[in-house]
C-alpha cells in the first residue's frame, strides 16, 4: 500500500524498523510539495521479496507525481485560506482605525470651534471700538481677525473631511469673489 512519510521519519532511517514491519521490498520516491520539506512516498511489499518491473516502477512514479501535484494543491489551498483570513482581519482593523480617526477628527473639530468662536467674538467686540485704537493696533486686529477666519475655515474643512468619510457630506453651491479670497489668503504672509 502507498504510504507517505516525511524524509526524516524514523521508519525510513532504521533498517530494524523495516524488519519489524516485515517490509521485504519497497519503492520510495522523493516528492516536494513544499520546497522546504521533502517527503517520501513509499510502496511496501511485506509478504515476499519482489523485483518490480519497469512498468510497475513507472506506474509508481506516475502515481507519486500525481500525488505531489495533489498535495501541492492542498497546501496552496491552505495558504490561500490563511491569507484570506489574514486579509479579512487586516481589513477589519483598517476599517476600525479609519472609523476611530474620523470620530477623533469630528470631536476635535467641535472642541476647537468653541474657543475659536470666543476669540472671534472678542475680536468683533474690540473692532466695534476701533476708533480708540491706534493704526498699528487696528492693523494687528485685522491680522488677528484674518488668522481667526483662516483657522475657522481649516477647522470646518477638517469637520467636512470627517463628514465625507462617514457619507454625511452635503454639497452646496455658493458664489464668492475670487480676488477677495486670494487677498484674504495672502494677507497673513504679506504683513
Secondary structure, 3 states (H helix, E strand, C coil): CEEEEECCCHHHHCHHHHHHCCCCEEEEEEEEEECCEEEEEEEEECCCCCCCCHHHHHHHHHHHHHHHHHHHHHHHHHHHHHHHHHHHHHHHHHHHHHHHHHHHHHHHHHHHHHHHHHHHHHHHHHHHCHHHCCHHHHHHHHHHHHHHHHHHHHHHHHHHHHHHHHCCCCCCCCCCCHHHHHHHHHHHHHC
